Amino acid sequence: MPQLEVSTFVSQIFWLIVCFSLLYYLLSKKALPRVAEILEARADRVRSDLDEAQRLKKDAEDALGQYEQVVAQAQNAAQAQVAETMAKLQAAAAEAQAKVDEKLAKQIAEAEGRIAKARADALSELDDAALTTAQAAAERLAGVKVTKTDAKAALSAVLKEAA
């Protein structure tokens, strides 16, 4: 093997130093500065992206706060409107109920008047029928002709005793 021959060690070491020096020079002057620039540019971009993300996060939090405030205002307005509408509806219902109550009261009063008149008429007719019956009974049973005035007095006496 030629690498292990002692006579070629010096030339191998020389070329090793030359290749290493050349490679070191190329890397230190050309490749590594470019890599450092790229890494620095990436770091700057990452920093700017993080700053932008922070700014966007703050904007989003502000927007969320405004949204919550608008929603709260809308809910308050809706509740106020519902309360106002309910009050109007209750007032309208109370007014309608009052009108119905008034109408029913009138109808009841009219009906009670008609009932009272019918009752009075019925009692009057009943009194007349009772008088006529009493006169007829007295005439048939006792053979006595009773006048309407006498029959009325006798009926009044009987009703007072019964009451």
LUMVEXLUM-276787 format. One record per residue (C-alpha): x, y, z; residue in three letters. Coordinates in nm, 3 decimals. Each point is the difference from the previous one (the first is absolute). Example, Ala and Ser with C-alpha at 12.3 -4.5 7.8 and 13.67 -1.06 7.14 Angstrom:
<pts>
{{1.230; -0.450; 0.780}; 'ala'}
{{0.137; 0.344; -0.066}; 'ser'}
</pts>
This chain:
<pts>
{{0.000; 0.000; 0.000}; 'met'}
{{0.139; 0.330; -0.104}; 'pro'}
{{-0.139; 0.201; 0.291}; 'gln'}
{{0.195; -0.199; 0.249}; 'leu'}
{{0.341; 0.036; -0.170}; 'glu'}
{{0.229; 0.203; 0.219}; 'val'}
{{0.182; 0.158; -0.293}; 'ser'}
{{-0.316; 0.183; -0.116}; 'thr'}
{{-0.099; 0.135; 0.344}; 'phe'}
{{0.163; 0.340; -0.052}; 'val'}
{{-0.172; 0.070; -0.327}; 'ser'}
{{-0.331; -0.122; 0.145}; 'gln'}
{{0.035; 0.229; 0.302}; 'ile'}
{{0.092; 0.292; -0.229}; 'phe'}
{{-0.309; -0.052; -0.215}; 'trp'}
{{-0.209; -0.051; 0.309}; 'leu'}
{{0.111; 0.339; 0.137}; 'ile'}
{{-0.054; 0.168; -0.339}; 'val'}
{{-0.350; -0.151; -0.044}; 'cys'}
{{-0.094; 0.073; 0.360}; 'phe'}
{{0.122; 0.361; -0.023}; 'ser'}
{{-0.183; 0.053; -0.330}; 'leu'}
{{-0.316; -0.156; 0.136}; 'leu'}
{{0.032; 0.210; 0.321}; 'tyr'}
{{0.050; 0.319; -0.203}; 'tyr'}
{{-0.299; -0.074; -0.228}; 'leu'}
{{-0.223; -0.089; 0.288}; 'leu'}
{{0.100; 0.295; 0.223}; 'ser'}
{{-0.006; 0.266; -0.276}; 'lys'}
{{-0.276; -0.120; -0.232}; 'lys'}
{{-0.235; -0.270; 0.134}; 'ala'}
{{-0.028; 0.073; 0.373}; 'leu'}
{{-0.069; 0.375; -0.036}; 'pro'}
{{-0.284; -0.080; -0.239}; 'arg'}
{{-0.136; -0.260; 0.240}; 'val'}
{{0.024; 0.257; 0.283}; 'ala'}
{{-0.184; 0.257; -0.214}; 'glu'}
{{-0.273; -0.252; -0.078}; 'ile'}
{{-0.031; -0.096; 0.367}; 'leu'}
{{-0.010; 0.368; 0.101}; 'glu'}
{{-0.264; 0.073; -0.266}; 'ala'}
{{-0.206; -0.293; 0.126}; 'arg'}
{{0.035; 0.120; 0.359}; 'ala'}
{{-0.109; 0.350; -0.106}; 'asp'}
{{-0.296; -0.144; -0.190}; 'arg'}
{{-0.098; -0.216; 0.299}; 'val'}
{{0.026; 0.304; 0.229}; 'arg'}
{{-0.213; 0.211; -0.235}; 'ser'}
{{-0.252; -0.286; -0.034}; 'asp'}
{{-0.019; -0.029; 0.378}; 'leu'}
{{-0.046; 0.377; 0.032}; 'asp'}
{{-0.270; -0.011; -0.267}; 'glu'}
{{-0.167; -0.292; 0.180}; 'ala'}
{{0.004; 0.197; 0.327}; 'gln'}
{{-0.150; 0.302; -0.175}; 'arg'}
{{-0.269; -0.215; -0.165}; 'leu'}
{{-0.073; -0.170; 0.332}; 'lys'}
{{-0.047; 0.341; 0.165}; 'lys'}
{{-0.224; 0.113; -0.289}; 'asp'}
{{-0.204; -0.320; 0.032}; 'ala'}
{{-0.039; 0.054; 0.376}; 'glu'}
{{-0.110; 0.360; -0.062}; 'asp'}
{{-0.246; -0.116; -0.266}; 'ala'}
{{-0.133; -0.267; 0.238}; 'leu'}
{{-0.049; 0.262; 0.271}; 'gly'}
{{-0.187; 0.227; -0.240}; 'gln'}
{{-0.209; -0.294; -0.121}; 'tyr'}
{{-0.094; -0.094; 0.357}; 'glu'}
{{-0.087; 0.362; 0.074}; 'gln'}
{{-0.221; 0.023; -0.310}; 'val'}
{{-0.168; -0.330; 0.086}; 'val'}
{{-0.066; 0.118; 0.357}; 'ala'}
{{-0.148; 0.327; -0.129}; 'gln'}
{{-0.217; -0.189; -0.248}; 'ala'}
{{-0.123; -0.235; 0.273}; 'gln'}
{{-0.080; 0.293; 0.228}; 'asn'}
{{-0.186; 0.177; -0.281}; 'ala'}
{{-0.192; -0.318; -0.084}; 'ala'}
{{-0.094; -0.053; 0.364}; 'gln'}
{{-0.117; 0.360; 0.029}; 'ala'}
{{-0.204; -0.035; -0.317}; 'gln'}
{{-0.152; -0.328; 0.123}; 'val'}
{{-0.087; 0.162; 0.333}; 'ala'}
{{-0.158; 0.299; -0.178}; 'glu'}
{{-0.199; -0.227; -0.229}; 'thr'}
{{-0.114; -0.211; 0.295}; 'met'}
{{-0.112; 0.313; 0.184}; 'ala'}
{{-0.194; 0.119; -0.306}; 'lys'}
{{-0.160; -0.342; -0.042}; 'leu'}
{{-0.094; -0.016; 0.368}; 'gln'}
{{-0.150; 0.350; -0.018}; 'ala'}
{{-0.197; -0.095; -0.313}; 'ala'}
{{-0.116; -0.323; 0.164}; 'ala'}
{{-0.106; 0.187; 0.314}; 'ala'}
{{-0.189; 0.254; -0.211}; 'glu'}
{{-0.170; -0.275; -0.199}; 'ala'}
{{-0.084; -0.183; 0.325}; 'gln'}
{{-0.148; 0.320; 0.144}; 'ala'}
{{-0.215; 0.048; -0.311}; 'lys'}
{{-0.118; -0.361; 0.016}; 'val'}
{{-0.071; 0.033; 0.374}; 'asp'}
{{-0.197; 0.320; -0.061}; 'glu'}
{{-0.198; -0.161; -0.282}; 'lys'}
{{-0.069; -0.308; 0.213}; 'leu'}
{{-0.105; 0.219; 0.293}; 'ala'}
{{-0.249; 0.181; -0.224}; 'lys'}
{{-0.132; -0.329; -0.135}; 'gln'}
{{-0.027; -0.142; 0.352}; 'ile'}
{{-0.182; 0.312; 0.121}; 'ala'}
{{-0.239; -0.020; -0.295}; 'glu'}
{{-0.055; -0.372; 0.058}; 'ala'}
{{-0.059; 0.057; 0.373}; 'glu'}
{{-0.251; 0.272; -0.088}; 'gly'}
{{-0.181; -0.232; -0.238}; 'arg'}
{{0.007; -0.277; 0.261}; 'ile'}
{{-0.135; 0.234; 0.267}; 'ala'}
{{-0.278; 0.117; -0.233}; 'lys'}
{{-0.081; -0.358; -0.099}; 'ala'}
{{-0.003; -0.099; 0.368}; 'arg'}
{{-0.224; 0.291; 0.090}; 'ala'}
{{-0.231; -0.085; -0.290}; 'asp'}
{{-0.001; -0.366; 0.103}; 'ala'}
{{-0.072; 0.089; 0.363}; 'leu'}
{{-0.275; 0.236; -0.111}; 'ser'}
{{-0.151; -0.269; -0.216}; 'glu'}
{{0.048; -0.250; 0.281}; 'leu'}
{{-0.181; 0.233; 0.239}; 'asp'}
{{-0.280; 0.042; -0.253}; 'asp'}
{{-0.016; -0.377; -0.052}; 'ala'}
{{0.005; -0.058; 0.377}; 'ala'}
{{-0.280; 0.254; 0.049}; 'leu'}
{{-0.206; -0.151; -0.278}; 'thr'}
{{0.061; -0.350; 0.138}; 'thr'}
{{-0.086; 0.111; 0.353}; 'ala'}
{{-0.325; 0.164; -0.119}; 'gln'}
{{-0.093; -0.308; -0.201}; 'ala'}
{{0.084; -0.234; 0.291}; 'ala'}
{{-0.200; 0.207; 0.249}; 'ala'}
{{-0.298; 0.012; -0.233}; 'glu'}
{{0.005; -0.374; -0.071}; 'arg'}
{{0.081; -0.118; 0.346}; 'leu'}
{{-0.189; 0.247; 0.214}; 'ala'}
{{-0.238; 0.132; -0.259}; 'gly'}
{{0.104; 0.354; 0.098}; 'val'}
{{0.078; 0.260; -0.255}; 'lys'}
{{0.324; 0.169; 0.106}; 'val'}
{{0.096; 0.336; -0.146}; 'thr'}
{{0.341; 0.061; -0.139}; 'lys'}
{{0.084; 0.241; 0.282}; 'thr'}
{{-0.097; -0.253; 0.269}; 'asp'}
{{0.196; -0.276; -0.176}; 'ala'}
{{0.304; 0.228; -0.022}; 'lys'}
{{-0.016; 0.081; 0.372}; 'ala'}
{{-0.031; -0.370; 0.090}; 'ala'}
{{0.296; -0.091; -0.229}; 'leu'}
{{0.213; 0.273; 0.157}; 'ser'}
{{-0.080; -0.130; 0.348}; 'ala'}
{{0.092; -0.357; -0.097}; 'val'}
{{0.329; 0.116; -0.158}; 'leu'}
{{0.089; 0.199; 0.315}; 'lys'}
{{-0.062; -0.304; 0.218}; 'glu'}
{{0.212; -0.219; -0.229}; 'ala'}
{{0.289; 0.245; 0.002}; 'ala'}
</pts>
